[in-house]
Amino acid sequence: MPDPLHILIAEDEVLAAMALEDFLSLKGFRVTVAANGAEALERYGREQVHALVTDLRMPRMDGQTLIREIRNRDAALPVVVMTGYLTEDSDLKHERWRPLEILSKPVNPRIICETLHRMLGLPLEA
């Protein structure tokens, strides 16, 4: 059996992070949670990560800065952004950030899981 794909979650809302971690773990992913962008970047530097799920507004380092730093290292890493604060003129909508999906909060963990499956080329569950 192959090792599970590793998802890094950057989310400062503890309950939301725990719920998403539990759901994705039950769906077969290996999950690491970071409480902010700086912690997520540090963990990204130590471990192989197959996708990033991040909030935009977080302490110490926001999600957009985290994505920019990760894109400098891996331009192809799939990124799912969960936010309630994205504006129409957001720089994240630019093509250079792809592959990236933006989901409005509150986000159902099932939708995040389906998005990850699609971005990682995994079959969707029935």
N, CA and C of each residue as an Amber inpcrd file, in Angstrom:
protein
   378
   0.8380000  -1.1760000   0.0000000   0.0000000   0.0000000   0.0000000
   0.8880000   1.2460000   0.0000000   0.6200000   2.2100000  -0.8960000
   1.4490000   3.4220000  -0.9630000   1.2080000   4.3130000   0.2520000
   2.2210000   5.1360000   0.5510000   2.0710000   6.0930000   1.6430000
   0.9580000   7.0800000   1.2980000   0.2080000   7.5400000   2.3060000
  -0.8590000   8.5160000   2.0340000  -0.2640000   9.8610000   1.6220000
  -1.0170000  10.5900000   0.8130000  -0.5840000  11.9250000   0.4140000
  -0.6540000  12.8460000   1.6270000   0.3190000  13.7510000   1.7140000
   0.4590000  14.6240000   2.8750000  -0.1310000  15.9950000   2.5870000
  -1.0980000  16.4000000   3.4140000  -1.7410000  17.7000000   3.2780000
  -1.3030000  18.5730000   4.4510000  -0.8280000  19.7760000   4.1620000
  -0.4590000  20.7450000   5.1760000  -1.5940000  21.7580000   5.2880000
  -2.1300000  21.9170000   6.5050000  -3.2040000  22.8700000   6.7560000
  -2.6470000  24.0190000   7.5750000  -2.8380000  25.2540000   7.1010000
  -2.4700000  26.4510000   7.8530000  -3.7700000  27.1570000   8.2210000
  -4.1370000  27.0670000   9.4930000  -5.4240000  27.6050000   9.9650000
  -5.2900000  27.9650000  11.4320000  -5.6050000  29.2100000  11.7740000
  -5.4770000  29.6420000  13.1600000  -6.7360000  29.4000000  13.9910000
  -7.8420000  29.0630000  13.3740000  -9.0610000  28.7240000  14.1140000
  -8.9720000  27.2500000  14.4980000  -8.7330000  26.9970000  15.7750000
  -8.4190000  25.6540000  16.2590000  -9.5110000  24.6450000  15.9240000
 -10.7720000  24.9780000  16.1670000 -11.8530000  24.0240000  15.9070000
 -11.9940000  23.7090000  14.4180000 -11.8590000  24.7200000  13.5850000
 -11.9290000  24.4930000  12.1420000 -10.7740000  23.6020000  11.6800000
  -9.5850000  23.8560000  12.1990000  -8.4100000  23.0530000  11.8330000
  -8.5860000  21.6010000  12.2730000  -9.0870000  21.4060000  13.5050000
  -9.2810000  20.0410000  14.0130000 -10.3270000  19.2890000  13.2010000
 -11.4170000  19.9560000  12.8640000 -12.4750000  19.3040000  12.0830000
 -11.9580000  18.8940000  10.7100000 -11.2130000  19.7750000  10.0660000
 -10.6650000  19.4620000   8.7470000  -9.6130000  18.3670000   8.8340000
  -8.7640000  18.4300000   9.8410000  -7.7560000  17.3940000  10.0420000
  -8.4160000  16.0310000  10.2260000  -9.4260000  15.9540000  11.0730000
 -10.1300000  14.6900000  11.3100000 -10.7670000  14.1620000  10.0310000
 -11.4510000  15.0390000   9.2930000 -12.1420000  14.6150000   8.0700000
 -11.1520000  14.0990000   7.0320000 -10.0920000  14.8610000   6.7770000
  -9.1240000  14.4500000   5.7540000  -8.3670000  13.1890000   6.1700000
  -8.1030000  13.0460000   7.4560000  -7.4470000  11.8220000   7.9370000
  -8.3380000  10.6060000   7.7030000  -9.6250000  10.7530000   7.9640000
 -10.5710000   9.6580000   7.7210000 -10.6570000   9.3040000   6.2380000
 -10.3680000  10.2790000   5.3820000 -10.4070000  10.0540000   3.9320000
  -9.0770000   9.5330000   3.3890000  -8.1260000   9.2570000   4.2900000
  -6.8950000   8.6010000   3.8710000  -5.6850000   9.4840000   3.6730000
  -5.8080000  10.7580000   3.9610000  -4.6650000  11.6610000   3.8380000
  -3.8620000  11.6770000   5.1310000  -2.5830000  11.9530000   5.0180000
  -1.7530000  12.2840000   6.1800000  -1.8430000  13.7950000   6.3280000
  -2.1240000  14.2810000   7.5180000  -2.4070000  15.7060000   7.7100000
  -1.4930000  16.2940000   8.7830000  -0.9490000  17.4620000   8.4860000
  -0.2020000  18.2470000   9.4570000  -0.8890000  19.5970000   9.5610000
  -1.1110000  20.0650000  10.7970000  -1.7610000  21.3520000  11.0190000
  -0.7550000  22.3380000  11.5910000  -0.7730000  23.5490000  11.0450000
   0.0370000  24.6540000  11.5460000  -0.9100000  25.7910000  11.9310000
  -0.5990000  26.4680000  13.0300000  -1.4830000  27.5090000  13.5580000
  -1.3260000  28.8570000  12.8570000  -0.3280000  28.9810000  11.9890000
  -0.1150000  30.2400000  11.2730000   0.7990000  29.9800000  10.0840000
   0.9700000  31.0000000   9.2510000   1.7820000  30.8420000   8.0650000
   3.2450000  30.5690000   8.3320000   3.8040000  31.1990000   9.3700000
   5.2220000  30.9820000   9.6890000   5.4660000  29.5300000  10.0970000
   4.5800000  28.9900000  10.9170000   4.7160000  27.5910000  11.3300000
   4.5350000  26.6550000  10.1290000   3.5860000  26.9870000   9.2650000
   3.3600000  26.1570000   8.0750000   4.5850000  26.1560000   7.1690000
   5.2020000  27.3030000   6.9740000   6.3840000  27.3860000   6.1250000
   7.5340000  26.5760000   6.7110000   7.6840000  26.6320000   8.0250000
   8.7370000  25.8620000   8.6900000   8.4880000  24.3640000   8.4990000
   7.2590000  23.9390000   8.6640000   6.9350000  22.5200000   8.4780000
   7.0990000  22.1060000   7.0140000   6.7230000  22.9950000   6.1010000
   6.8850000  22.7140000   4.6760000   8.3610000  22.4680000   4.3420000
   9.2400000  23.2020000   4.9830000  10.6640000  23.0440000   4.7350000
  11.2380000  21.7390000   5.2540000  10.5490000  21.0850000   6.1920000
  11.0520000  19.8440000   6.7990000  10.4150000  18.5810000   6.2370000
   9.2470000  18.6790000   5.6380000   8.4980000  17.4900000   5.2450000
   8.0330000  17.5890000   3.7990000   7.8800000  16.4430000   3.1620000
   7.3050000  16.4330000   1.8260000   5.8050000  16.6780000   1.9470000
   5.3190000  17.6550000   1.2210000   3.9100000  18.0230000   1.2490000
   3.3650000  17.9110000  -0.1680000   2.1680000  17.3290000  -0.2970000
   1.5530000  17.1640000  -1.6160000   0.5490000  18.2600000  -1.9420000
   0.0260000  18.9490000  -0.9100000  -0.9050000  20.0610000  -1.1190000
  -0.9690000  20.9050000   0.1500000  -1.3170000  22.1710000  -0.0400000
  -1.4810000  23.1110000   1.0570000  -2.9240000  23.5710000   1.0900000
  -3.5090000  23.5730000   2.2880000  -4.8190000  24.1810000   2.5220000
  -4.5760000  25.3040000   3.5110000  -4.9250000  26.5360000   3.1400000
  -4.5910000  27.6650000   4.0090000  -5.7030000  28.6880000   4.1070000
  -5.7890000  29.2840000   5.2710000  -6.6000000  30.4680000   5.5000000
  -5.7690000  31.6520000   5.0000000  -6.4080000  32.8010000   4.8010000
  -5.6450000  33.9850000   4.4150000  -5.2580000  34.8340000   5.6090000
  -6.1900000  35.0420000   6.5190000  -5.9130000  35.8900000   7.6830000
  -5.4660000  35.0320000   8.8560000  -4.1800000  35.1630000   9.1770000
  -3.5860000  34.4230000  10.2930000  -2.5130000  35.2940000  10.9280000
  -2.2010000  35.0390000  12.2030000  -1.1150000  35.7880000  12.8470000
   0.2510000  35.3330000  12.3300000   1.2580000  36.1360000  12.6020000
   2.6800000  35.8810000  12.3010000   3.0000000  35.8880000  10.8160000
   2.2280000  35.2190000   9.9970000   2.4060000  35.2700000   8.5400000
   1.0530000  34.9390000   7.9210000   0.5650000  35.8330000   7.0620000
  -0.7380000  35.5720000   6.4580000  -0.6280000  34.5440000   5.3360000
  -1.7690000  34.0870000   4.8770000  -1.8120000  33.0390000   3.8600000
  -1.2150000  33.4480000   2.5300000  -1.4310000  34.6900000   2.1360000
  -0.8900000  35.1260000   0.8520000   0.6360000  35.1490000   0.8830000
   1.2210000  35.5790000   1.9790000   2.6770000  35.5530000   2.1110000
   3.1750000  34.1110000   2.1280000   2.4670000  33.2420000   2.8280000
   2.8200000  31.8220000   2.8570000   2.8150000  31.2340000   1.4500000
   1.7720000  31.5080000   0.6920000   1.6800000  30.9830000  -0.6780000
   2.8390000  31.5200000  -1.5180000   3.1320000  32.7930000  -1.3990000
   4.2350000  33.3930000  -2.1660000   5.5590000  32.7030000  -1.8330000
   5.8120000  32.4860000  -0.5390000   7.0540000  31.8230000  -0.1230000
   7.1200000  30.3860000  -0.6410000   6.0220000  29.6700000  -0.5800000
   6.0030000  28.2890000  -1.0730000   6.1410000  28.2540000  -2.5890000
   5.5140000  29.1930000  -3.2850000   5.6270000  29.2470000  -4.7540000
   7.0760000  29.4960000  -5.1790000   7.8520000  30.1820000  -4.3670000
   9.2660000  30.3880000  -4.6750000  10.0410000  29.0750000  -4.6400000
   9.5240000  28.0980000  -3.9270000  10.1710000  26.7870000  -3.7970000
   9.5390000  25.7210000  -4.6900000   8.2340000  25.8220000  -4.8890000
   7.5090000  24.8160000  -5.6590000   6.3210000  25.4770000  -6.3480000
   6.4980000  25.8190000  -7.6020000   5.4500000  26.5210000  -8.3440000
   4.2540000  25.6430000  -8.6680000   4.3820000  24.3320000  -8.5140000
   3.3050000  23.4200000  -8.9190000   2.5160000  22.8320000  -7.7500000
   2.8490000  23.1900000  -6.5140000   2.1380000  22.6140000  -5.3740000
   0.6820000  23.0630000  -5.3910000  -0.2690000  22.1270000  -5.3580000
  -1.6820000  22.5040000  -5.2940000  -1.9840000  23.2370000  -3.9790000
  -2.7230000  24.3460000  -4.0890000  -3.0760000  25.1610000  -2.9340000
  -4.5800000  25.3900000  -2.9270000  -5.1930000  25.1440000  -1.7700000
  -6.6050000  25.4610000  -1.5550000  -6.6590000  26.5720000  -0.5250000
  -7.2740000  27.6790000  -0.8870000  -7.4190000  28.8240000   0.0030000
  -8.8350000  28.8330000   0.5540000  -8.9400000  28.9310000   1.8900000
 -10.2330000  29.0680000   2.5530000 -10.2760000  30.4760000   3.1270000
 -11.2550000  31.2690000   2.7240000 -11.2840000  32.6370000   3.2190000
 -12.6800000  33.2230000   3.1880000 -12.8970000  34.1480000   4.0500000
 -14.1090000  34.9420000   4.0240000 -13.7960000  36.3720000   3.6370000
 -12.5480000  36.6330000   3.2180000 -12.0870000  38.0060000   3.0340000
 -11.5200000  38.3140000   1.6540000 -11.7340000  37.4870000   0.6810000
 -11.1290000  37.7280000  -0.6330000 -11.9050000  38.8090000  -1.3820000
 -11.1960000  39.7420000  -1.9450000 -11.8250000  40.7840000  -2.7440000
 -11.6710000  40.4530000  -4.2210000 -12.4810000  41.0840000  -5.0350000
 -12.4520000  40.8260000  -6.4770000 -11.1040000  41.1710000  -7.0990000
 -10.3980000  42.1150000  -6.5370000  -9.1220000  42.5320000  -7.1140000
  -7.9320000  41.8100000  -6.4800000  -8.1900000  40.7260000  -5.7730000
  -7.1150000  40.0040000  -5.0940000  -6.0730000  39.5010000  -6.0790000
  -4.8240000  39.6480000  -5.6850000  -3.6980000  39.1680000  -6.4930000
  -3.7300000  37.6460000  -6.6420000  -4.3850000  36.9360000  -5.7110000
  -4.4300000  35.4680000  -5.7730000  -5.1820000  34.9580000  -6.9990000
  -5.9740000  35.7940000  -7.6200000  -6.7160000  35.3560000  -8.8070000
  -5.8520000  35.3610000 -10.0650000  -4.6310000  35.8510000  -9.9440000
  -3.7100000  35.9020000 -11.0800000  -3.2390000  34.4910000 -11.4340000
  -3.0410000  34.2460000 -12.6800000  -2.6500000  32.9270000 -13.1990000
  -1.3500000  32.4020000 -12.5840000  -0.4490000  33.2860000 -12.1830000
   0.8460000  32.8320000 -11.6670000   0.7250000  32.0240000 -10.3810000
  -0.3970000  32.1340000  -9.6840000  -0.5800000  31.4090000  -8.4260000
  -1.0770000  29.9810000  -8.6560000  -1.4520000  29.6270000  -9.8680000
  -2.0110000  28.3050000 -10.1450000  -0.9580000  27.2260000  -9.9910000
  -1.3090000  26.0120000  -9.5470000  -2.6710000  25.5490000  -9.2680000
  -3.1680000  26.0250000  -7.9070000  -4.3030000  26.7290000  -7.9290000
  -4.8720000  27.2830000  -6.7140000  -6.3810000  27.3460000  -6.8590000
  -7.0710000  26.9300000  -5.8080000  -8.5330000  27.0320000  -5.7490000
  -8.8890000  27.8860000  -4.5520000  -9.8620000  28.7700000  -4.7100000
 -10.3050000  29.6430000  -3.6310000 -11.7170000  29.2470000  -3.2340000
 -11.9020000  28.9470000  -1.9450000 -13.1980000  28.5590000  -1.4110000
 -13.6050000  29.5550000  -0.3370000 -14.8510000  29.9730000  -0.3520000
 -15.3520000  30.9310000   0.6320000 -15.7380000  30.2340000   1.9210000
 -15.3310000  30.8320000   3.0420000 -15.7030000  30.3160000   4.3590000
 -17.1400000  30.7140000   4.6630000 -17.8530000  29.9210000   5.4100000
 -17.4210000  28.6310000   5.9530000 -17.4170000  27.5680000   4.8600000
 -16.4320000  26.6860000   4.9250000 -16.2710000  25.6560000   3.9080000
 -16.5410000  24.2950000   4.5310000 -17.3590000  23.5090000   3.8650000
 -17.6180000  22.1440000   4.2930000 -16.3570000  21.3140000   4.0210000
 -15.8820000  20.5410000   4.9960000 -14.6870000  19.7200000   4.7650000
 -14.8210000  18.7870000   3.5570000 -16.0240000  18.3480000   3.2580000
 -16.2430000  17.4890000   2.0900000 -15.8600000  18.2180000   0.7970000
 -16.1840000  19.5060000   0.7140000 -15.8470000  20.3000000  -0.4800000
 -14.3310000  20.4520000  -0.5970000 -13.6610000  20.6740000   0.5150000
 -12.1980000  20.7700000   0.4960000 -11.6010000  19.4440000   0.0510000
 -12.1260000  18.3470000   0.5640000 -11.6330000  17.0220000   0.1890000
 -11.8320000  16.7700000  -1.3070000 -13.0120000  17.1000000  -1.8180000
 -13.2780000  16.9270000  -3.2590000 -12.3410000  17.7950000  -4.0920000
 -12.0920000  19.0040000  -3.6320000 -11.1770000  19.9100000  -4.3410000
  -9.7670000  19.3350000  -4.3550000  -9.3190000  18.8150000  -3.2210000
  -7.9920000  18.1880000  -3.1600000  -7.9130000  16.9810000  -4.0880000
  -8.9420000  16.1450000  -4.0920000  -8.9510000  14.9860000  -4.9860000
  -8.7880000  15.4280000  -6.4450000  -9.5570000  16.4490000  -6.8330000
  -9.5060000  16.9340000  -8.2150000  -8.1070000  17.4920000  -8.5280000
  -7.5650000  18.3230000  -7.6220000  -6.2660000  18.9620000  -7.8840000
  -5.1190000  17.9780000  -7.8930000  -5.2500000  16.8970000  -7.1050000
  -4.1920000  15.8840000  -7.0200000  -4.3820000  14.7450000  -8.0120000
  -5.4340000  14.8160000  -8.7980000  -5.6810000  13.7850000  -9.8040000
  -6.1500000  12.4750000  -9.2140000  -6.8160000  12.5390000  -8.0670000
  -7.3330000  11.3300000  -7.4150000  -8.7870000  11.1200000  -7.8020000
  -9.2430000   9.8760000  -7.8300000 -10.6460000   9.6460000  -8.1490000
 -11.5470000  10.1970000  -7.0420000 -12.6810000  10.7740000  -7.4480000
 -13.6590000  11.2510000  -6.4770000 -14.4330000  10.0750000  -5.9090000
 -14.7560000  10.1830000  -4.6410000 -15.5240000   9.1070000  -4.0030000
 -16.9660000   9.1910000  -4.4680000 -17.6290000   8.0330000  -4.4680000
 -19.0330000   7.9900000  -4.8810000 -19.9380000   8.5220000  -3.7920000
